[in-house]
Amino acid sequence: MKGGIVQAVVLALVALIPAWIAATFHPALAHRDRAGLEPDEVRLEEVRAWTSPILWVDARGREAYDAGHIPGAVCLDPAQFDRDLGDILMAWSPEQRVIVYCSTHTCATSREIAGQLRTAGLEGVHYLRGGWEAWNQALQ
């Protein structure tokens, strides 16, 4: 009887190992990391894991941009969208992903600008959850 219990435990463990591996790494479950996000919204942790080049677009306005921005970011002042769009198009290349950010999680400007950039023909456009505030918190 003792041998039967040990054998059952060993079989259960052997069955649990592949089940755990499938539950952890199966591609169909990748959506778990995106829980609570809009389709084009990304978290900073997700962006940092990307290997493709990124074009950062600061949608907070020129004054906020001049006070500090993500290194390499291009300013796109929402009040001057048409004027600044040319700078974005000059900086963008098709292999890049575009990440738009504004001030905080509650700022909707980055989502709106991301939509306008997609309408203008850019592909791979996302907006950063938490914006500039999330970037600064990650530096601490």
Backbone as CSV, one residue per row, in Angstrom:
resi,resn,N_x,N_y,N_z,CA_x,CA_y,CA_z,C_x,C_y,C_z
1,MET,0.813,-1.184,0.000,0.000,0.000,0.000,0.867,1.262,0.000
2,LYS,1.933,1.208,0.838,2.842,2.340,0.888,3.461,2.615,-0.477
3,GLY,3.827,1.551,-1.181,4.429,1.690,-2.506,3.471,2.317,-3.498
4,GLY,2.168,2.023,-3.367,1.161,2.595,-4.256,1.013,4.087,-4.059
5,ILE,1.092,4.546,-2.801,0.980,5.982,-2.506,2.194,6.726,-3.051
6,VAL,3.358,6.160,-2.840,4.581,6.793,-3.342,4.534,6.872,-4.863
7,GLN,4.092,5.796,-5.490,3.997,5.761,-6.946,2.993,6.813,-7.450
8,ALA,1.878,6.972,-6.761,0.875,7.966,-7.145,1.427,9.381,-7.008
9,VAL,2.171,9.647,-5.953,2.769,10.963,-5.747,3.795,11.255,-6.847
10,VAL,4.613,10.277,-7.157,5.621,10.457,-8.211,4.932,10.724,-9.550
11,LEU,3.892,9.967,-9.872,3.161,10.188,-11.126,2.526,11.578,-11.164
12,ALA,1.978,12.013,-10.041,1.376,13.347,-9.981,2.421,14.425,-10.231
13,LEU,3.595,14.274,-9.613,4.666,15.253,-9.818,5.145,15.263,-11.263
14,VAL,5.268,14.082,-11.842,5.705,13.984,-13.233,4.690,14.667,-14.155
15,ALA,3.403,14.558,-13.850,2.372,15.196,-14.657,2.326,16.702,-14.430
16,LEU,2.643,17.151,-13.242,2.577,18.576,-12.918,3.695,19.384,-13.572
17,ILE,4.841,18.801,-13.779,5.973,19.543,-14.347,5.653,20.047,-15.760
18,PRO,5.210,19.188,-16.692,4.867,19.734,-18.022,3.674,20.687,-17.980
19,ALA,2.734,20.427,-17.075,1.587,21.332,-16.951,2.049,22.715,-16.504
20,TRP,2.975,22.775,-15.559,3.509,24.060,-15.091,4.263,24.764,-16.218
21,ILE,5.066,24.026,-16.958,5.821,24.613,-18.069,4.859,25.183,-19.112
22,ALA,3.822,24.428,-19.463,2.854,24.906,-20.453,2.122,26.145,-19.952
23,ALA,1.749,26.148,-18.685,1.017,27.293,-18.123,1.897,28.531,-18.034
24,THR,3.168,28.349,-17.878,4.076,29.482,-17.727,4.535,30.053,-19.059
25,PHE,4.781,29.213,-20.033,5.422,29.669,-21.261,4.574,29.569,-22.521
26,HIS,3.376,29.062,-22.442,2.549,28.869,-23.633,2.210,30.222,-24.267
27,PRO,2.412,30.388,-25.595,2.159,31.679,-26.254,0.716,32.144,-26.157
28,ALA,-0.209,31.238,-26.069,-1.619,31.636,-25.980,-1.920,32.362,-24.672
29,LEU,-1.026,32.251,-23.713,-1.248,32.901,-22.420,-0.482,34.215,-22.285
30,ALA,0.112,34.670,-23.371,0.905,35.909,-23.318,0.066,37.116,-22.948
31,HIS,-1.233,37.058,-23.171,-2.116,38.182,-22.862,-2.140,38.516,-21.370
32,ARG,-1.710,37.589,-20.523,-1.719,37.842,-19.073,-0.896,39.070,-18.714
33,ASP,0.215,39.273,-19.380,1.085,40.407,-19.078,0.472,41.727,-19.516
34,ARG,-0.556,41.687,-20.326,-1.185,42.901,-20.838,-2.510,43.190,-20.144
35,ALA,-2.775,42.471,-19.070,-4.039,42.666,-18.345,-4.172,44.115,-17.892
36,GLY,-5.340,44.673,-18.129,-5.617,46.041,-17.707,-5.135,47.107,-18.671
37,LEU,-4.550,46.716,-19.791,-4.048,47.681,-20.773,-4.983,47.766,-21.967
38,GLU,-5.046,48.943,-22.555,-5.745,49.133,-23.822,-4.899,48.470,-24.916
39,PRO,-5.476,48.207,-26.093,-4.729,47.492,-27.142,-3.378,48.110,-27.517
40,ASP,-3.270,49.427,-27.587,-2.008,50.055,-28.000,-1.226,50.645,-26.832
41,GLU,-1.668,50.383,-25.628,-0.996,50.886,-24.432,0.078,49.884,-24.010
42,VAL,1.223,50.388,-23.574,2.316,49.523,-23.124,2.857,50.024,-21.794
43,ARG,3.390,49.102,-21.030,4.078,49.445,-19.784,5.567,49.602,-20.085
44,LEU,6.237,50.394,-19.275,7.661,50.633,-19.464,8.455,49.326,-19.430
45,GLU,8.078,48.411,-18.542,8.783,47.123,-18.446,8.704,46.359,-19.771
46,GLU,7.555,46.435,-20.426,7.374,45.765,-21.713,8.270,46.406,-22.774
47,VAL,8.292,47.717,-22.802,9.100,48.435,-23.793,10.581,48.118,-23.610
48,ARG,11.027,48.059,-22.382,12.444,47.779,-22.127,12.863,46.392,-22.585
49,ALA,11.909,45.480,-22.727,12.219,44.125,-23.179,12.289,44.030,-24.704
50,TRP,11.816,45.043,-25.417,11.841,45.016,-26.870,13.266,45.134,-27.382
51,THR,13.529,44.476,-28.490,14.859,44.576,-29.101,14.855,45.489,-30.325
52,SER,13.667,45.817,-30.827,13.596,46.699,-31.993,13.848,48.147,-31.576
53,PRO,14.321,48.972,-32.507,14.567,50.376,-32.172,13.259,51.100,-31.843
54,ILE,13.365,52.099,-30.976,12.190,52.832,-30.500,12.369,54.320,-30.783
55,LEU,11.294,54.928,-31.267,11.228,56.381,-31.392,10.290,56.869,-30.289
56,TRP,10.835,57.602,-29.330,10.045,58.172,-28.243,9.482,59.507,-28.706
57,VAL,8.194,59.710,-28.472,7.524,60.957,-28.835,6.946,61.567,-27.567
58,ASP,7.437,62.743,-27.218,6.983,63.464,-26.024,5.822,64.365,-26.418
59,ALA,4.635,64.053,-25.902,3.422,64.795,-26.264,2.970,65.723,-25.142
60,ARG,3.915,66.226,-24.352,3.556,67.095,-23.225,3.604,68.571,-23.564
61,GLY,4.095,68.933,-24.687,4.252,70.342,-25.029,5.709,70.757,-24.926
62,ARG,6.058,71.820,-25.630,7.455,72.261,-25.734,8.055,72.640,-24.381
63,GLU,7.310,73.350,-23.551,7.849,73.797,-22.264,8.211,72.615,-21.364
64,ALA,7.323,71.631,-21.281,7.599,70.441,-20.469,8.753,69.640,-21.072
65,TYR,8.792,69.536,-22.382,9.878,68.834,-23.066,11.221,69.483,-22.742
66,ASP,11.266,70.814,-22.845,12.509,71.536,-22.565,12.956,71.373,-21.116
67,ALA,12.005,71.169,-20.199,12.337,70.990,-18.784,12.914,69.603,-18.513
68,GLY,12.687,68.651,-19.387,13.212,67.300,-19.231,12.392,66.314,-20.031
69,HIS,13.066,65.327,-20.634,12.381,64.347,-21.465,13.194,63.059,-21.523
70,ILE,12.577,62.018,-22.037,13.277,60.750,-22.222,14.394,60.974,-23.242
71,PRO,15.603,60.501,-22.954,16.717,60.713,-23.884,16.368,60.249,-25.306
72,GLY,16.630,61.123,-26.262,16.373,60.823,-27.663,14.951,61.093,-28.114
73,ALA,14.069,61.478,-27.191,12.669,61.730,-27.553,12.555,62.948,-28.451
74,VAL,11.536,62.923,-29.307,11.219,64.040,-30.177,9.961,64.698,-29.626
75,CYS,9.959,66.013,-29.584,8.806,66.749,-29.059,7.719,66.856,-30.118
76,LEU,6.499,66.541,-29.705,5.340,66.767,-30.549,4.319,67.501,-29.679
77,ASP,4.344,68.804,-29.778,3.436,69.651,-29.003,2.032,69.486,-29.572
78,PRO,1.082,68.983,-28.762,-0.279,68.780,-29.288,-0.891,70.045,-29.887
79,ALA,-0.536,71.201,-29.360,-1.065,72.462,-29.890,-0.447,72.810,-31.241
80,GLN,0.658,72.153,-31.565,1.368,72.413,-32.828,1.553,71.118,-33.618
81,PHE,0.551,70.243,-33.586,0.677,68.914,-34.187,1.150,68.979,-35.640
82,ASP,0.482,69.787,-36.451,0.832,69.847,-37.877,2.270,70.300,-38.088
83,ARG,2.725,71.259,-37.296,4.098,71.760,-37.425,5.103,70.694,-36.994
84,ASP,4.840,70.034,-35.859,5.796,69.074,-35.305,5.755,67.713,-35.992
85,LEU,4.685,67.411,-36.719,4.574,66.118,-37.387,5.735,65.895,-38.355
86,GLY,6.180,66.940,-39.019,7.316,66.813,-39.936,8.568,66.320,-39.235
87,ASP,8.821,66.816,-38.008,9.988,66.353,-37.241,9.869,64.873,-36.891
88,ILE,8.647,64.446,-36.575,8.422,63.037,-36.250,8.662,62.175,-37.488
89,LEU,8.120,62.591,-38.622,8.287,61.818,-39.852,9.755,61.736,-40.269
90,MET,10.509,62.806,-40.029,11.944,62.795,-40.357,12.713,61.853,-39.431
91,ALA,12.308,61.751,-38.178,13.009,60.911,-37.199,12.604,59.443,-37.299
92,TRP,11.422,59.154,-37.849,10.868,57.805,-37.867,11.377,56.988,-39.036
93,SER,11.587,55.702,-38.792,11.854,54.744,-39.861,10.960,53.529,-39.623
94,PRO,10.559,52.836,-40.688,9.558,51.771,-40.574,9.911,50.645,-39.601
95,GLU,11.180,50.404,-39.345,11.543,49.313,-38.419,11.399,49.725,-36.952
96,GLN,11.164,50.994,-36.699,11.024,51.485,-35.330,9.606,51.317,-34.809
97,ARG,9.517,51.059,-33.522,8.244,51.184,-32.825,8.202,52.599,-32.265
98,VAL,7.029,53.172,-32.230,6.854,54.531,-31.743,6.124,54.463,-30.404
99,ILE,6.708,55.107,-29.390,6.082,55.166,-28.069,5.815,56.634,-27.750
100,VAL,4.537,56.963,-27.605,4.120,58.318,-27.275,3.872,58.369,-25.770
101,TYR,4.328,59.443,-25.139,4.057,59.597,-23.708,3.655,61.022,-23.406
102,CYS,2.857,61.161,-22.361,2.523,62.491,-21.843,2.889,62.498,-20.364
103,SER,2.178,63.208,-19.531,2.615,63.421,-18.157,2.420,62.234,-17.223
104,THR,1.187,61.753,-17.123,0.853,60.742,-16.112,-0.088,59.694,-16.692
105,HIS,-0.474,58.752,-15.851,-1.414,57.701,-16.244,-2.767,58.290,-16.636
106,THR,-3.158,59.375,-16.003,-4.471,59.958,-16.276,-4.471,60.876,-17.499
107,CYS,-3.339,61.151,-18.055,-3.237,62.015,-19.236,-3.648,61.219,-20.476
108,ALA,-4.633,61.701,-21.196,-5.130,61.022,-22.395,-4.458,61.523,-23.672
109,THR,-3.622,62.529,-23.559,-3.001,63.124,-24.744,-2.172,62.114,-25.521
110,SER,-1.423,61.268,-24.834,-0.568,60.310,-25.537,-1.400,59.346,-26.380
111,ARG,-2.531,58.896,-25.865,-3.412,58.000,-26.628,-3.942,58.718,-27.873
112,GLU,-4.348,59.977,-27.715,-4.875,60.748,-28.839,-3.806,60.985,-29.904
113,ILE,-2.615,61.372,-29.469,-1.515,61.621,-30.412,-1.120,60.322,-31.112
114,ALA,-1.101,59.219,-30.380,-0.776,57.926,-31.004,-1.770,57.624,-32.128
115,GLY,-3.042,57.880,-31.887,-4.051,57.680,-32.928,-3.828,58.578,-34.129
116,GLN,-3.471,59.820,-33.878,-3.210,60.750,-34.981,-1.979,60.328,-35.783
117,LEU,-0.968,59.797,-35.101,0.230,59.335,-35.814,-0.087,58.116,-36.681
118,ARG,-0.933,57.217,-36.178,-1.343,56.076,-36.996,-2.119,56.566,-38.227
119,THR,-3.000,57.543,-38.028,-3.757,58.115,-39.147,-2.815,58.756,-40.163
120,ALA,-1.712,59.316,-39.688,-0.726,59.948,-40.574,0.133,58.926,-41.317
121,GLY,-0.040,57.634,-40.992,0.668,56.601,-41.733,1.764,55.875,-40.978
122,LEU,2.039,56.239,-39.743,3.062,55.536,-38.987,2.504,54.214,-38.485
123,GLU,3.367,53.212,-38.428,2.988,51.889,-37.940,3.725,51.611,-36.641
124,GLY,3.208,50.668,-35.878,3.862,50.285,-34.631,3.806,51.376,-33.583
125,VAL,2.705,52.117,-33.531,2.578,53.239,-32.604,1.846,52.781,-31.342
126,HIS,2.434,53.074,-30.206,1.877,52.716,-28.904,1.938,53.951,-28.009
127,TYR,1.279,53.870,-26.853,1.419,54.940,-25.876,1.761,54.335,-24.519
128,LEU,2.543,55.082,-23.758,3.132,54.593,-22.513,2.200,54.802,-21.328
129,ARG,1.882,53.722,-20.663,1.073,53.802,-19.443,1.900,54.499,-18.359
130,GLY,1.349,55.524,-17.783,2.039,56.260,-16.726,2.880,57.410,-17.220
131,GLY,3.184,57.435,-18.507,3.893,58.547,-19.120,5.221,58.916,-18.471
132,TRP,5.511,60.206,-18.510,6.749,60.763,-17.981,6.923,60.392,-16.510
133,GLU,5.812,60.371,-15.777,5.852,60.021,-14.360,6.373,58.591,-14.163
134,ALA,5.923,57.650,-14.977,6.395,56.266,-14.889,7.886,56.172,-15.205
135,TRP,8.320,56.945,-16.186,9.749,56.965,-16.540,10.584,57.449,-15.350
136,ASN,10.166,58.543,-14.744,10.911,59.080,-13.615,10.903,58.160,-12.419
137,GLN,9.795,57.501,-12.159,9.721,56.555,-11.046,10.665,55.376,-11.272
138,ALA,10.801,54.951,-12.516,11.687,53.837,-12.830,13.150,54.199,-12.608
139,LEU,13.477,55.487,-12.672,14.869,55.932,-12.465,15.247,55.963,-10.987
140,GLN,14.262,55.941,-10.123,14.550,56.052,-8.680,14.938,54.739,-8.072
